[in-house]
Amino acid sequence: MITLEANYSKKIGLPGFSSHQFSVTLKSELADIAQAPAESARLYAVLQSSVDHNIQQVGYLPNTNGNGNGHGNGHTPPVETDAWKCSDKQRDLILKITDEHKLDKARVEQLAQDRFGKGVKALNKLEASGLIEELLEQTGQSQPRNQRFSPPKAGAR
């Protein structure tokens, strides 16, 4: 008997510098190694579907009440569907990059979904920063990460 073990995990950033993670592991026994590719694909699909469905239940979120200590009553305020969760400056920059470079808004939305599991308007400040960085890199407006903070060369004045 051959045992195939598969794990799928996802971590999502949440408001208030919080996050949650969900992981599922399955084991399957195979009679023949030739079954591994098909069984692996099946397990991945089952795991991904299960994790993606269950991680949508956010549960407890710390309520900072503006004091930043993370202690609160645990009740999440009602979500305004049209409001942006990031800062106004971040919203304006995302819209500016999208408009100036004539980016397809559906592709920008899909990028946010792929990277953070939520739409652009639902991104918190940290996630919006990540999206902005990716958009800047895609449009050639950002240096690669390893070239951003180069120290001055020795002997340069």
C-alpha positions in Angstrom: 0.0 0.0 0.0 1.2 3.5 -0.8 0.0 6.4 1.4 -0.5 9.8 -0.2 -0.8 12.7 2.2 -2.0 16.2 1.0 -2.3 19.4 2.9 -3.8 22.7 1.9 -3.5 25.9 4.0 -4.5 29.5 3.6 -3.8 32.5 5.7 -5.7 35.8 5.3 -4.9 39.2 6.7 -7.8 40.8 8.6 -8.4 44.4 9.9 -6.7 45.5 13.1 -3.4 43.7 12.2 -5.2 40.4 12.7 -5.2 37.3 10.5 -6.6 33.8 10.5 -5.4 30.6 8.9 -7.1 27.4 8.1 -5.5 24.1 7.1 -6.8 20.7 6.1 -4.8 17.5 5.7 -6.0 14.3 4.0 -4.5 10.9 3.6 -5.3 8.4 0.9 -4.1 4.9 0.3 -3.2 3.8 -3.2 -2.7 0.3 -4.6 -0.5 1.5 -7.4 1.9 4.4 -7.8 0.4 5.1 -11.2 -2.8 6.4 -9.4 -0.8 9.1 -7.7 -1.2 12.0 -10.3 -5.0 11.5 -10.5 -5.5 11.1 -6.7 -3.2 14.0 -6.0 -5.3 16.3 -8.3 -8.5 15.0 -6.7 -7.2 15.6 -3.1 -6.0 19.1 -4.0 -9.4 20.0 -5.5 -11.2 18.7 -2.4 -8.8 20.4 0.0 -8.9 23.8 -1.8 -12.7 23.8 -2.0 -13.0 22.9 1.7 -10.5 25.5 3.0 -11.7 28.3 0.7 -15.3 27.6 1.8 -14.5 27.5 5.5 -12.0 30.3 5.7 -14.8 32.8 4.7 -16.2 32.5 8.2 -14.1 35.2 9.9 -15.2 34.6 13.5 -13.9 36.8 16.3 -12.1 40.0 15.3 -10.4 42.3 17.8 -12.2 45.6 18.1 -9.7 48.3 18.9 -12.3 51.0 19.5 -9.7 53.5 18.3 -7.3 52.8 21.2 -5.2 50.2 19.3 -5.0 47.7 22.2 -6.9 45.0 20.4 -9.3 44.5 23.3 -13.0 44.9 22.6 -16.3 43.2 22.5 -15.5 41.0 19.6 -18.4 42.3 17.5 -17.5 43.2 13.9 -19.1 46.5 12.8 -21.5 46.2 9.8 -19.7 46.2 6.5 -20.5 49.0 4.0 -20.4 47.3 0.6 -19.3 50.4 -1.2 -16.7 51.7 1.3 -13.0 51.1 0.8 -11.2 49.6 3.8 -7.8 51.0 2.9 -6.8 54.6 3.4 -8.1 57.3 1.1 -4.6 57.9 -0.3 -4.2 54.2 -1.1 -7.6 54.2 -2.8 -6.7 57.2 -4.8 -3.4 55.7 -5.8 -4.9 52.4 -6.9 -7.5 54.3 -9.0 -4.8 56.6 -10.5 -2.5 53.7 -11.5 -5.5 51.8 -13.0 -6.7 54.9 -14.9 -3.3 56.2 -16.1 -2.2 52.8 -17.4 -5.6 51.9 -18.7 -5.6 48.7 -16.6 -8.6 46.4 -16.9 -10.4 46.9 -13.6 -11.6 43.3 -13.7 -8.0 42.1 -13.9 -7.0 44.4 -11.0 -10.0 43.0 -9.0 -8.9 39.4 -9.9 -5.3 40.2 -8.8 -6.7 41.3 -5.4 -8.8 38.1 -5.2 -5.9 35.9 -6.1 -3.4 37.5 -3.7 -5.7 38.3 -0.7 -8.9 36.3 -1.2 -11.0 39.5 -1.4 -11.9 42.4 -3.7 -10.0 45.6 -4.0 -12.4 47.6 -1.9 -12.2 45.1 1.0 -8.4 45.3 1.2 -7.0 46.6 4.5 -4.0 49.0 4.5 -1.4 46.4 4.5 -3.0 44.4 1.7 -3.6 47.6 -0.3 0.1 48.4 0.0 0.9 45.0 -1.4 -1.5 45.5 -4.3 -0.1 49.0 -5.0 3.4 47.5 -5.1 2.4 44.8 -7.5 0.6 47.3 -9.8 3.7 49.6 -9.8 5.9 46.7 -10.7 3.6 45.6 -13.5 3.5 49.1 -14.9 7.3 49.5 -14.6 7.1 52.3 -12.0 8.9 50.4 -9.2 12.4 49.1 -8.8 12.9 45.5 -7.9 12.9 44.9 -4.2 16.6 44.1 -4.0 17.5 47.4 -5.7 15.4 49.8 -3.6 17.7 50.7 -0.8 21.2 50.4 -2.2 23.9 51.8 0.2 26.2 54.4 -1.3 29.3 53.0 -3.0 32.5 53.1 -1.1 34.6 56.2 -1.9 31.6 58.1 -3.4 31.2 61.7 -2.2 
